Amino acid sequence: MMKRVFVLISILIFLLITACSKGEEEVELEPTDYLHTFIEHWENHEFEEMPNLISEESITEHGSKEIVERYEKIYTDLDIKNVTVSFDEPPVEEIEQAWEEGSITIPIHVSMDSIADEISFRYDVELQKIETDAHFENEGNHTETFWKINWDPGFIFPPLREGGEVAIRTTEPERGEILDRNKMPLAINDIVYEIGVVTEGLEENRDGQLQQIADALHMSVEQIENEISADWVQPDLFVPLKNVQTSDEETLAKLREIPAIRSKEVTGRVYPLGEAAAHLTGYIGQITAEELENLEEDEKNEYTANDMIGKRGLEQLYEKRLKGKRGVRIVIVNDGREIELAEKPAEDGETISLTIDVNIQKEVFESFDGEGGTSTVIDPQTGETLALVSSPSFDPNEFLYGITQSRWDELSEDPKTPLINRFTATFAPGSVIKPITASIGLAKELIDPDDAIEIEGLTWAKDNWKDFKVRRVSESSKPVDLADALIRSDNIYFAQKAIEMGAEEFIDGLKEFGFEDDLPFAYPLVPSSISTDGTLANEVEVANTSYGQAQIEMSALHLAIAYTPIINEGNMLKPILETTEDSGEIWKENIISKDDAEFLDETLRKVVTEGTGQIADDEDFAISGKTGTAELKLSQDDQDGAINGWFIGYPTEEKDLLIAMMKEDVEGSSEVVETVAELLKTIQKSYK
């Protein structure tokens, strides 16, 4: 419709000019024609064109340039879009009266979208008739008539007619919390103490007090000096330095002894499990200029340079869901009064409930006693993840409330690498992969559990292997079948069977178990890999891979999930992390047969009662599982390579818990087996 009006106006103007030039009767434009043109400029943000249609009195009072700049600034600041202005055409009688009286008032309705909400208002537009003398060659003098708008700031927003300025008021959302399966906290908003200094309290022993404060808050004296020397600081004003958790009694006790120290209760982020869940929760920190720059366009309005943002872990992964959306109010401020134009209430961040159990998470973490390793605990009947542990770790609360460079250097240079998240990483699985190798052979009918093969001695090699030999833990007194090979963890058996399968079939089977694929899990993990290029170039690589050496690597969670077909009649479950996900969902269906699953389940029980896992055998608490060691050495002749110990275990009867654990730099798997066995007993009492 607006295009049609604009064309009509153009035609009328053309006719007017043509008529005047030819001396014919003038074609006069109605006041509504001028209003339509003004509205078109308004709706298209063509503010520089609007003064041409505004009366001289209004221009004199408000300024042509000033009108344009005010529109541009306000519309930019408020992100005004989709401006729509409409009015009802006045009756013919009213138009005729306007020509006689020289003015007309037409009500308009204005609506627009803003950073807050829709803004709409009604306003009366007064158009004034302007008559000017004009001279045309060969025609003499003529009187031309125009209509112009008596403009005032109320056209922008009606309250501005009385003066004042547009202001934006923001309301910060509350960050969403992260809870465990029982609504216990992993990352919450809680009361913390904001610690600060009142400088008049530093009059006595200034240097000594500053050093005490620096030591207690893990800050430098220079940092504190910078804060208290700011221009705004007065002797009696509180200068905030750092937040401290209410539970940090040791630090608070030191601070209470310092005369210049004051504290306030404020709301802050708290990670109750500290080190035990640091790699899982991550932490938040002040957003950097680079992070601000890299935000997506639709996110940039939600952050300022003073905002906090997820830096790692779930805080970073779920940033969009946890952040919430800032509330915005648009107001007119005049003589201390505020008139609201529009409001978009703040939307608090989402509360995220995980399948994690904080008690299990803490128990498993503490079992590492600060040594290197990783562990995953799942419910193998549902796929629910109950714990994701990386050890050693760090305190996320320390990062949240400011960490000194010296402390950062200490953590970064620690040979135990506490900053590395081990549960997202992959490692050589060693012999805990043997049930997977067995499953592949059984599924492809390339391994018959009833067939036994003669194996002599502790080593075996094919004639064309030059110096390489496969070694096993112990000699066999009889032909070795699949059950015996799993119970005694016989490398030679699995090497020979994998070679019989061939690289192509073996790789195909590993891929059936999810190798080289992204694990369908909310928390991104490094995919398990067969080798650096996904191939097995020769029989030696096939042999080594079959018992978890060579280049094959798996994450602890993938290993845990890879054992679920043994418990779920051949179906490998999808691991889940949030309570909102469907439990028991199948990732890989019928990966082995029900009969093969039962066979492997029975055999894993014998691993504990008769084989390499006997240290976990307890007649009062039956455990099934598989041991493993992965030798981290550059060659077969390397005698000094470290050993990672593995054990994957679950209660034989209930089958409602499964722990996959790896400990670094151990002498064998016994230590890990013992730890997992104790954990299963402890956890079983409280779980469910």
C-alpha positions as CSV (number, residue, x, y, z in Angstrom):
1,M,0.0,0.0,0.0
2,M,2.8,2.4,0.9
3,K,4.5,1.9,-2.4
4,R,1.2,2.7,-4.1
5,V,0.9,5.9,-2.1
6,F,4.5,6.9,-2.9
7,V,3.9,6.4,-6.6
8,L,0.7,8.5,-6.3
9,I,2.6,11.3,-4.6
10,S,5.3,11.2,-7.3
11,I,2.7,11.4,-10.0
12,L,0.9,14.3,-8.3
13,I,4.1,16.2,-7.9
14,F,4.9,15.6,-11.6
15,L,1.5,16.8,-12.6
16,L,1.8,19.9,-10.4
17,I,5.1,20.8,-12.0
18,T,3.8,20.0,-15.5
19,A,0.7,22.0,-15.0
20,C,2.5,25.0,-13.6
21,S,5.0,24.9,-16.5
22,K,2.2,24.8,-19.0
23,G,0.1,27.4,-17.3
24,E,-2.7,24.9,-16.6
25,E,-4.7,24.7,-13.4
26,E,-2.6,23.7,-10.4
27,V,-2.8,20.2,-8.9
28,E,-2.8,20.6,-5.1
29,L,-1.5,17.9,-2.8
30,E,-3.6,17.1,0.3
31,P,-2.1,17.3,3.8
32,T,-2.3,13.5,4.1
33,D,0.0,13.1,1.1
34,Y,2.7,15.0,2.9
35,L,2.1,12.8,6.1
36,H,2.4,9.6,4.0
37,T,5.7,10.8,2.7
38,F,6.9,11.7,6.2
39,I,5.8,8.2,7.5
40,E,7.6,6.4,4.7
41,H,10.9,8.1,5.6
42,W,10.2,7.3,9.3
43,E,9.5,3.7,8.7
44,N,12.6,3.3,6.5
45,H,14.9,5.1,9.0
46,E,15.5,7.8,6.4
47,F,15.8,10.4,9.1
48,E,17.9,12.8,7.0
49,E,14.9,13.3,4.7
50,M,12.4,14.1,7.5
51,P,13.4,17.7,8.2
52,N,12.3,18.6,4.6
53,L,8.7,18.0,5.8
54,I,9.0,19.7,9.2
55,S,7.9,23.3,9.7
56,E,10.4,26.1,10.0
57,E,9.2,26.9,13.5
58,S,10.0,23.3,14.6
59,I,13.4,23.4,12.8
60,T,14.2,26.7,14.5
61,E,13.3,25.3,17.9
62,H,14.8,21.8,17.7
63,G,17.4,22.0,14.9
64,S,17.4,20.0,11.7
65,K,20.7,18.3,12.4
66,E,19.8,17.7,16.0
67,I,16.5,16.0,15.0
68,V,18.2,13.6,12.7
69,E,21.0,12.8,15.2
70,R,18.6,12.2,18.0
71,Y,16.5,9.7,15.9
72,E,19.7,7.9,14.8
73,K,21.2,7.6,18.3
74,I,18.0,6.5,20.0
75,Y,17.0,4.0,17.3
76,T,20.5,2.6,17.3
77,D,20.9,2.3,21.0
78,L,17.5,0.7,21.4
79,D,17.9,-1.5,18.3
80,I,14.6,-0.2,16.9
81,K,13.3,-2.3,14.1
82,N,10.0,-2.9,12.2
83,V,8.6,0.6,12.7
84,T,5.0,0.8,11.6
85,V,3.0,4.1,11.5
86,S,-0.6,4.3,10.5
87,F,-3.6,6.6,10.5
88,D,-7.1,6.8,9.4
89,E,-7.8,9.0,6.4
90,P,-9.8,12.1,7.6
91,P,-13.3,12.7,6.2
92,V,-13.6,15.0,3.1
93,E,-15.3,17.6,5.2
94,E,-12.3,17.7,7.6
95,I,-9.9,18.1,4.8
96,E,-11.9,20.9,3.3
97,Q,-12.0,22.6,6.7
98,A,-8.2,22.2,6.9
99,W,-7.7,24.1,3.7
100,E,-9.9,26.9,5.0
101,E,-8.3,27.1,8.5
102,G,-4.7,26.3,7.5
103,S,-4.0,23.4,9.8
104,I,-5.2,19.9,10.6
105,T,-4.5,17.4,13.4
106,I,-4.3,13.7,12.5
107,P,-3.9,11.0,15.2
108,I,-1.3,8.4,14.3
109,H,-0.5,5.0,15.8
110,V,3.2,4.0,16.0
111,S,4.6,0.6,16.9
112,M,8.2,-0.8,16.8
113,D,10.4,-3.6,18.1
114,S,13.2,-2.8,20.5
115,I,15.8,-4.5,22.7
116,A,13.2,-4.7,25.4
117,D,9.8,-5.3,23.9
118,E,7.3,-3.8,21.5
119,I,6.9,-0.1,22.0
120,S,3.6,1.4,20.7
121,F,1.9,4.8,21.2
122,R,-0.7,7.2,19.8
123,Y,0.3,10.7,18.9
124,D,-1.4,13.7,17.3
125,V,0.3,15.2,14.3
126,E,-0.4,18.8,13.4
127,L,0.1,19.7,9.8
128,Q,0.4,23.4,8.9
129,K,-0.5,25.0,5.5
130,I,2.4,26.9,4.1
131,E,1.9,29.4,1.2
132,T,4.8,30.8,-0.8
133,D,5.0,33.0,-3.8
134,A,6.7,31.6,-6.9
135,H,7.5,33.0,-10.3
136,F,7.3,31.0,-13.5
137,E,8.6,32.2,-16.8
138,N,5.8,33.3,-19.2
139,E,3.3,32.8,-16.4
140,G,4.1,35.5,-13.9
141,N,3.7,35.1,-10.2
142,H,1.9,32.2,-8.5
143,T,1.1,31.2,-5.0
144,E,2.3,27.6,-4.0
145,T,0.8,25.7,-1.1
146,F,2.6,23.1,1.0
147,W,1.8,21.2,4.2
148,K,4.5,20.8,6.8
149,I,4.5,19.0,10.2
150,N,4.9,20.8,13.5
151,W,7.4,18.4,15.0
152,D,8.4,18.0,18.7
153,P,10.4,15.3,20.6
154,G,7.1,13.5,21.4
155,F,7.2,12.1,17.9
156,I,10.1,9.9,19.1
157,F,8.4,8.9,22.3
158,P,5.4,10.9,23.7
159,P,7.0,11.5,27.2
160,L,9.9,13.3,25.6
161,R,7.6,16.1,24.7
162,E,8.0,17.3,28.3
163,G,11.8,16.9,28.2
164,G,14.0,14.2,29.6
165,E,16.3,11.6,28.1
166,V,16.0,8.0,27.1
167,A,17.7,5.5,29.4
168,I,18.3,1.8,29.4
169,R,18.0,-0.1,32.7
170,T,19.3,-3.7,32.8
171,T,18.5,-6.6,35.2
172,E,21.0,-9.4,35.5
173,P,19.7,-12.9,35.3
174,E,20.6,-15.5,37.9
175,R,23.0,-18.1,36.6
176,G,21.5,-21.6,36.4
177,E,22.7,-24.2,38.8
178,I,24.2,-27.7,38.2
179,L,22.7,-30.4,40.4
180,D,23.3,-34.1,40.7
181,R,20.6,-36.9,40.3
182,N,19.5,-36.3,43.9
183,K,19.4,-32.4,43.6
184,M,22.7,-32.1,45.4
185,P,24.8,-29.2,44.3
186,L,27.7,-29.4,41.9
187,A,27.7,-25.7,40.9
188,I,25.4,-23.3,42.8
189,N,24.8,-19.7,43.7
190,D,25.4,-19.2,47.4
191,I,26.5,-16.7,50.0
192,V,30.2,-15.8,49.9
193,Y,32.2,-13.2,51.7
194,E,33.4,-10.3,49.6
195,I,36.6,-9.3,51.4
196,G,37.8,-5.8,51.2
197,V,39.9,-3.1,52.8
198,V,39.0,0.3,54.5
199,T,42.3,2.2,53.9
200,E,42.0,4.3,57.1
201,G,42.6,1.0,59.0
202,L,46.0,0.7,57.4
203,E,47.4,3.6,59.4
204,E,49.3,1.3,61.7
205,N,51.8,-1.2,60.3
206,R,50.6,-0.6,56.7
207,D,53.3,-2.8,55.1
208,G,52.7,-5.7,57.5
209,Q,48.9,-5.6,57.1
210,L,49.2,-5.6,53.3
211,Q,51.5,-8.6,53.3
212,Q,49.1,-10.5,55.7
213,I,46.2,-9.7,53.3
214,A,48.2,-10.8,50.3
215,D,49.2,-14.1,51.9
216,A,45.7,-14.9,53.1
217,L,44.0,-14.0,49.8
218,H,46.8,-15.5,47.6
219,M,47.3,-12.0,46.0
220,S,50.4,-9.9,45.5
221,V,50.9,-6.7,47.5
222,E,51.2,-4.9,44.2
223,Q,47.7,-6.0,43.2
224,I,46.3,-4.8,46.5
225,E,48.1,-1.5,46.2
226,N,46.6,-1.0,42.7
227,E,43.1,-1.5,44.0
228,I,43.3,0.8,47.0
229,S,45.0,3.6,45.0
230,A,42.2,4.0,42.5
231,D,40.9,7.6,42.1
232,W,37.5,6.9,43.7
233,V,38.9,5.4,47.0
234,Q,38.4,7.5,50.2
235,P,39.8,6.6,53.6
236,D,36.4,5.4,54.9
237,L,35.2,3.5,51.8
238,F,35.2,-0.3,51.3
239,V,37.5,-1.4,48.6
240,P,36.6,-5.0,47.4
241,L,39.5,-7.3,46.8
242,K,38.3,-10.9,46.5
243,N,35.5,-13.3,47.4
244,V,36.0,-16.1,49.9
245,Q,33.7,-19.1,50.5
246,T,32.0,-19.2,53.8
247,S,33.4,-22.7,54.4
248,D,37.0,-21.5,54.1
249,E,37.4,-21.1,57.8
250,E,41.2,-21.1,57.7
251,T,41.4,-18.1,55.4
252,L,38.6,-16.2,57.2
253,A,40.3,-16.8,60.6
254,K,43.5,-15.2,59.2
255,L,41.6,-12.2,57.8
256,R,39.7,-11.5,61.0
257,E,43.0,-10.7,62.7
258,I,43.8,-7.8,60.2
259,P,42.5,-4.4,61.3
260,A,41.9,-3.0,57.8
261,I,39.8,-5.9,56.6
262,R,36.1,-5.8,56.2
263,S,33.6,-8.3,54.7
264,K,30.2,-8.3,53.0
265,E,27.8,-11.1,52.3
266,V,27.2,-11.3,48.5
267,T,26.0,-14.0,46.2
268,G,28.6,-15.9,44.3
269,R,29.3,-19.1,42.4
270,V,30.3,-22.0,44.6
271,Y,31.6,-25.5,43.7
272,P,30.9,-27.6,46.8
273,L,32.9,-30.7,45.6
274,G,36.0,-28.7,44.9
275,E,38.8,-30.8,43.4
276,A,36.6,-33.9,43.2
277,A,34.5,-32.5,40.3
278,A,36.6,-29.7,39.0
279,H,37.2,-31.2,35.6
280,L,33.5,-32.0,35.3
281,T,32.0,-28.7,36.4
282,G,34.8,-26.4,35.2
283,Y,34.4,-22.9,36.4
284,I,33.4,-19.4,35.4
285,G,35.6,-16.3,35.1
286,Q,35.5,-12.8,33.8
287,I,35.0,-12.6,30.0
288,T,38.0,-11.5,28.0
289,A,38.0,-9.1,25.1
290,E,38.8,-12.0,22.8
291,E,35.8,-14.0,24.1
292,L,33.5,-11.0,23.6
293,E,34.7,-10.6,20.1
294,N,34.1,-14.2,19.3
295,L,30.6,-14.3,20.5
296,E,27.8,-15.0,18.0
297,E,25.9,-11.9,17.0
298,D,22.7,-12.9,18.8
299,E,24.8,-13.3,22.0
300,K,26.7,-10.0,22.1
301,N,23.8,-8.1,23.7
302,E,23.9,-10.5,26.6
303,Y,27.4,-9.8,27.8
304,T,29.4,-6.8,28.9
305,A,33.1,-6.5,29.7
306,N,32.4,-7.1,33.4
307,D,30.4,-10.3,32.9
308,M,31.4,-13.9,33.9
309,I,31.4,-16.7,31.4
310,G,32.0,-20.5,31.5
311,K,35.7,-21.2,31.1
312,R,35.8,-25.0,30.9
313,G,33.8,-28.1,31.9
314,L,30.0,-28.0,32.1
315,E,30.1,-24.3,32.8
316,Q,31.5,-23.7,29.4
317,L,29.6,-26.5,27.6
318,Y,26.2,-25.3,28.9
319,E,27.0,-21.6,28.9
320,K,24.0,-20.7,26.8
321,R,21.6,-22.6,29.0
322,L,23.2,-21.5,32.3
323,K,23.7,-17.8,31.4
324,G,20.1,-16.7,31.2
325,K,19.0,-13.5,29.4
326,R,19.5,-10.0,30.7
327,G,16.3,-8.1,31.5
328,V,15.9,-4.7,29.8
329,R,13.8,-1.6,30.7
330,I,13.5,1.4,28.4
331,V,12.6,4.5,30.4
332,I,12.3,8.3,30.0
333,V,14.2,10.0,32.8
334,N,12.9,13.6,33.6
335,D,13.7,15.4,36.8
336,G,14.4,12.2,38.7
337,R,11.2,10.5,37.5
338,E,11.2,7.5,35.3
339,I,8.4,6.7,32.8
340,E,8.7,3.1,31.4
341,L,8.3,2.6,27.7
342,A,8.9,-1.1,27.5
343,E,10.3,-4.0,29.6
344,K,11.7,-7.4,28.9
345,P,12.0,-9.2,32.2
346,A,15.3,-11.1,32.9
347,E,15.2,-14.8,32.2
348,D,17.2,-16.8,34.8
349,G,19.5,-19.5,33.6
350,E,18.3,-23.1,33.4
351,T,18.9,-25.5,36.2
352,I,20.7,-28.6,34.8
353,S,20.2,-31.9,36.6
354,L,22.8,-34.6,35.9
355,T,22.8,-38.3,36.4
356,I,26.0,-37.8,38.4
357,D,25.9,-38.9,42.1
358,V,28.0,-36.4,44.2
359,N,28.7,-39.1,46.8
360,I,30.0,-41.5,44.2
361,Q,32.0,-38.8,42.5
362,K,33.7,-37.9,45.8
363,E,34.4,-41.5,46.8
364,V,36.0,-42.4,43.5
365,F,38.1,-39.2,43.4
366,E,39.4,-39.7,46.9
367,S,40.3,-43.3,46.1
368,F,43.1,-41.9,43.9
369,D,44.7,-40.2,46.8
370,G,46.1,-37.5,44.5
371,E,47.8,-39.9,42.1
372,G,47.2,-39.8,38.3
373,G,44.4,-41.7,36.7
374,T,40.7,-41.6,35.6
375,S,37.5,-43.4,36.3
376,T,34.0,-43.6,35.1
377,V,31.1,-45.1,37.0
378,I,27.9,-46.0,35.2
379,D,24.7,-47.9,35.7
380,P,25.1,-50.5,33.0
381,Q,21.4,-51.3,32.9
382,T,20.4,-47.7,32.1
383,G,23.5,-46.0,30.7
384,E,23.4,-43.3,33.4
385,T,26.8,-41.8,34.2
386,L,27.3,-41.7,38.0
387,A,30.8,-40.3,38.1
388,L,33.4,-38.9,35.8
389,V,36.7,-38.5,37.6
390,S,40.1,-37.1,36.7
391,S,43.0,-37.1,39.2
392,P,44.9,-35.2,40.3
393,S,42.8,-32.1,40.1
394,F,42.5,-28.4,41.2
395,D,40.0,-26.3,43.2
396,P,37.7,-24.5,40.8
397,N,36.8,-22.1,43.5
398,E,40.4,-20.9,43.5
399,F,40.1,-20.0,39.8
400,L,36.7,-18.4,40.2
401,Y,37.8,-15.9,42.8
402,G,41.2,-15.1,41.3
403,I,44.3,-17.1,41.1
404,T,47.8,-15.7,41.4
405,Q,50.4,-16.1,38.7
406,S,52.6,-18.0,41.0
407,R,49.8,-20.5,41.8
408,W,48.9,-20.8,38.1
409,D,52.6,-21.5,37.4
410,E,52.7,-24.1,40.2
411,L,49.7,-26.0,38.7
412,S,50.9,-25.7,35.1
413,E,54.4,-27.0,35.9
414,D,53.3,-29.8,38.2
415,P,54.6,-33.1,36.7
416,K,51.4,-34.8,37.7
417,T,49.5,-32.4,35.4
418,P,46.4,-31.6,37.5
419,L,45.0,-29.3,34.9
420,I,44.6,-32.1,32.3
421,N,41.2,-33.6,32.1
422,R,41.9,-37.3,31.9
423,F,38.3,-38.6,31.6
424,T,37.9,-36.9,28.2
425,A,41.2,-38.4,27.0
426,T,42.0,-41.8,25.5
427,F,44.6,-44.3,26.7
428,A,45.9,-47.7,25.7
429,P,43.4,-50.1,27.3
430,G,45.6,-53.0,27.7
431,S,43.9,-56.3,28.5
432,V,40.5,-54.8,29.4
433,I,39.9,-54.8,25.7
434,K,40.0,-58.5,25.5
435,P,36.3,-59.0,26.1
436,I,35.7,-56.7,23.2
437,T,38.1,-58.7,21.0
438,A,36.3,-61.8,22.1
439,S,32.9,-60.3,21.3
440,I,34.0,-59.4,17.8
441,G,35.3,-62.9,17.1
442,L,32.1,-64.5,18.6
443,A,29.8,-62.1,16.7
444,K,31.6,-62.9,13.4
445,E,31.7,-66.6,14.3
446,L,35.5,-66.5,13.9
447,I,36.0,-67.6,17.5
448,D,34.4,-70.8,18.8
449,P,34.4,-70.8,22.6
450,D,34.6,-74.6,22.6
451,D,37.8,-74.7,20.5
452,A,41.1,-74.8,22.3
453,I,44.5,-74.2,20.8
454,E,47.9,-75.5,21.9
455,I,50.2,-72.7,23.1
456,E,53.7,-73.5,24.5
457,G,55.9,-71.2,26.5
458,L,55.6,-67.6,27.5
459,T,56.3,-66.1,24.0
460,W,55.1,-66.7,20.5
461,A,56.0,-65.2,17.1
462,K,55.5,-66.0,13.4
463,D,58.5,-66.9,11.5
464,N,58.6,-63.6,9.5
465,W,58.3,-61.3,12.5
466,K,62.0,-60.9,13.0
467,D,62.7,-59.8,16.6
468,F,59.1,-59.2,17.8
469,K,57.4,-61.7,20.1
470,V,54.0,-61.8,21.8
471,R,54.4,-62.4,25.6
472,R,51.9,-63.7,28.0
473,V,51.7,-63.6,31.8
474,S,51.8,-67.4,32.5
475,E,52.2,-70.7,30.7
476,S,49.2,-73.0,30.1
477,S,49.2,-76.6,31.1
478,K,46.5,-77.5,28.6
479,P,45.1,-76.2,25.3
480,V,43.7,-72.7,25.7
481,D,40.1,-71.9,24.9
482,L,38.4,-68.5,25.0
483,A,37.3,-68.7,28.7
484,D,40.8,-69.7,29.8
485,A,42.3,-67.0,27.7
486,L,40.1,-64.3,29.4
487,I,40.6,-65.8,32.9
488,R,44.4,-65.9,32.6
489,S,44.5,-62.9,30.2
490,D,46.5,-64.8,27.6
491,N,47.9,-62.4,25.0
492,I,49.1,-65.1,22.7
493,Y,45.6,-66.6,22.3
494,F,44.0,-63.2,21.4
495,A,46.9,-62.3,19.0
496,Q,46.5,-65.6,17.1
497,K,42.7,-65.3,16.9
498,A,42.9,-61.7,15.7
499,I,45.4,-62.6,13.0
500,E,43.0,-65.4,11.9
501,M,40.2,-62.8,11.7
502,G,42.4,-60.5,9.6
503,A,42.9,-56.8,9.9
504,E,39.8,-55.9,7.8
505,E,37.4,-58.0,9.9
506,F,38.9,-57.0,13.1
507,I,38.8,-53.3,12.3
508,D,35.2,-53.7,11.1
509,G,34.4,-55.3,14.5
510,L,36.0,-52.5,16.4
511,K,34.0,-49.9,14.5
512,E,30.9,-51.9,15.4
513,F,31.8,-51.1,19.0
514,G,32.1,-47.4,18.2
515,F,35.7,-46.9,17.5
516,E,36.6,-43.8,15.4
517,D,33.1,-42.4,16.1
518,D,32.1,-39.6,18.4
519,L,30.6,-41.0,21.6
520,P,26.9,-40.0,21.7
521,F,27.4,-38.2,25.0
522,A,26.7,-34.6,26.1
523,Y,30.2,-34.0,27.3
524,P,32.6,-34.1,24.4
525,L,35.2,-36.8,24.7
526,V,38.1,-37.7,22.4
527,P,36.9,-40.5,20.1
528,S,38.5,-43.9,20.7
529,S,40.9,-44.8,17.9
530,I,42.2,-48.0,16.4
531,S,45.5,-46.3,15.3
532,T,46.7,-42.9,14.2
533,D,45.4,-43.5,10.7
534,G,42.6,-46.0,11.5
535,T,44.4,-49.0,9.8
536,L,46.4,-52.0,10.9
537,A,49.3,-52.2,8.5
538,N,50.5,-55.7,9.4
539,E,50.0,-58.8,11.5
540,V,52.2,-57.4,14.3
541,E,49.9,-54.4,14.6
542,V,46.8,-56.7,14.5
543,A,48.3,-58.9,17.3
544,N,49.3,-56.0,19.5
545,T,45.9,-54.3,19.1
546,S,44.0,-57.4,20.0
547,Y,45.2,-57.2,23.6
548,G,45.2,-53.4,23.9
549,Q,48.7,-52.3,23.0
550,A,50.0,-50.9,19.7
551,Q,48.2,-47.6,19.0
552,I,44.7,-48.4,20.1
553,E,43.2,-46.0,22.6
554,M,39.9,-45.7,24.5
555,S,38.4,-43.4,27.0
556,A,37.3,-44.8,30.3
557,L,33.6,-44.0,29.6
558,H,33.8,-45.8,26.2
559,L,35.3,-48.8,27.9
560,A,32.5,-48.8,30.5
561,I,29.8,-48.6,27.8
562,A,31.5,-51.3,25.7
563,Y,30.9,-53.7,28.5
564,T,27.2,-53.1,28.6
565,P,26.3,-55.6,25.9
566,I,27.5,-58.3,28.3
567,I,24.9,-57.2,30.8
568,N,22.1,-56.2,28.4
569,E,21.8,-59.3,26.3
570,G,24.0,-58.0,23.5
571,N,22.9,-54.4,23.3
572,M,25.4,-51.5,23.9
573,L,23.7,-48.6,25.7
574,K,24.0,-45.0,25.0
575,P,25.7,-43.1,27.8
576,I,23.7,-40.3,29.3
577,L,24.6,-37.4,31.5
578,E,21.4,-35.4,32.1
579,T,18.4,-36.7,33.9
580,T,16.2,-35.4,31.1
581,E,17.6,-37.9,28.7
582,D,15.9,-41.3,28.1
583,S,17.7,-44.0,30.1
584,G,18.2,-47.4,28.7
585,E,18.5,-46.1,25.1
586,I,20.4,-48.5,22.8
587,W,23.4,-47.1,20.9
588,K,24.4,-50.4,19.2
589,E,21.8,-53.1,18.9
590,N,22.5,-56.8,19.1
591,I,26.2,-56.3,18.9
592,I,26.6,-59.8,20.3
593,S,24.1,-62.6,20.8
594,K,22.3,-63.2,24.1
595,D,24.1,-66.5,24.5
596,D,27.5,-64.9,23.9
597,A,26.7,-62.2,26.4
598,E,25.9,-64.8,29.1
599,F,29.1,-66.7,28.3
600,L,31.2,-63.5,28.7
601,D,29.4,-62.6,31.9
602,E,30.1,-66.0,33.5
603,T,33.7,-65.8,32.3
604,L,34.3,-62.3,33.8
605,R,33.1,-63.7,37.1
606,K,35.8,-66.4,36.8
607,V,38.4,-63.8,36.1
608,V,37.9,-62.7,39.8
609,T,37.4,-66.2,41.3
610,E,40.1,-68.0,39.4
611,G,42.2,-65.6,37.4
612,T,44.0,-62.3,37.3
613,G,41.4,-60.5,39.4
614,Q,41.5,-62.8,42.5
615,I,42.4,-60.0,44.8
616,A,38.8,-58.8,44.5
617,D,37.3,-62.1,45.3
618,D,35.0,-61.9,48.3
619,E,32.4,-64.6,49.0
620,D,30.2,-61.9,50.7
621,F,30.2,-59.6,47.7
622,A,30.6,-61.2,44.3
623,I,32.4,-59.1,41.7
624,S,32.9,-59.7,38.0
625,G,35.4,-57.9,35.8
626,K,38.6,-57.8,33.8
627,T,42.1,-56.7,34.6
628,G,44.5,-54.9,32.3
629,T,47.9,-53.3,32.1
630,A,49.2,-51.1,29.4
631,E,52.9,-50.8,29.0
632,L,54.0,-47.3,28.0
633,K,57.3,-47.9,26.3
634,L,58.9,-47.0,23.0
635,S,60.0,-50.6,22.1
636,Q,59.6,-54.2,23.2
637,D,63.2,-54.0,24.6
638,D,62.4,-50.9,26.7
639,Q,62.4,-52.1,30.3
640,D,61.8,-48.7,32.0
641,G,58.4,-47.8,30.5
642,A,55.6,-46.9,32.9
643,I,52.6,-49.1,33.4
644,N,49.0,-48.0,33.5
645,G,46.8,-50.4,35.5
646,W,43.1,-51.0,34.6
647,F,40.2,-52.8,36.0
648,I,36.6,-52.9,34.9
649,G,34.3,-54.4,37.5
650,Y,30.6,-54.7,38.5
651,P,28.5,-56.6,41.1
652,T,27.9,-60.1,39.8
653,E,24.3,-60.3,41.1
654,E,22.8,-56.8,40.9
655,K,24.7,-55.6,37.8
656,D,23.6,-52.0,38.6
657,L,27.1,-50.5,38.9
658,L,30.1,-50.6,36.7
659,I,33.4,-49.0,37.3
660,A,36.1,-48.5,34.7
661,M,39.3,-47.3,36.4
662,M,42.8,-46.6,35.2
663,K,45.7,-45.6,37.5
664,E,48.9,-44.3,36.1
665,D,52.5,-45.5,36.8
666,V,51.6,-48.6,38.9
667,E,53.4,-51.9,39.1
668,G,50.5,-53.9,37.8
669,S,46.7,-54.0,37.9
670,S,46.4,-55.4,41.5
671,E,46.2,-51.9,43.1
672,V,43.4,-50.9,40.7
673,V,41.5,-54.1,41.2
674,E,41.6,-53.7,45.0
675,T,40.5,-50.1,44.8
676,V,37.5,-50.8,42.5
677,A,36.4,-53.8,44.6
678,E,36.3,-51.6,47.7
679,L,34.5,-48.8,45.9
680,L,31.9,-51.2,44.6
681,K,31.2,-52.4,48.2
682,T,31.0,-48.9,49.5
683,I,28.9,-47.5,46.7
684,Q,26.5,-50.4,46.6
685,K,25.4,-49.7,50.1
686,S,24.2,-46.1,49.3
687,Y,23.3,-46.4,45.6
688,K,19.6,-47.0,45.0
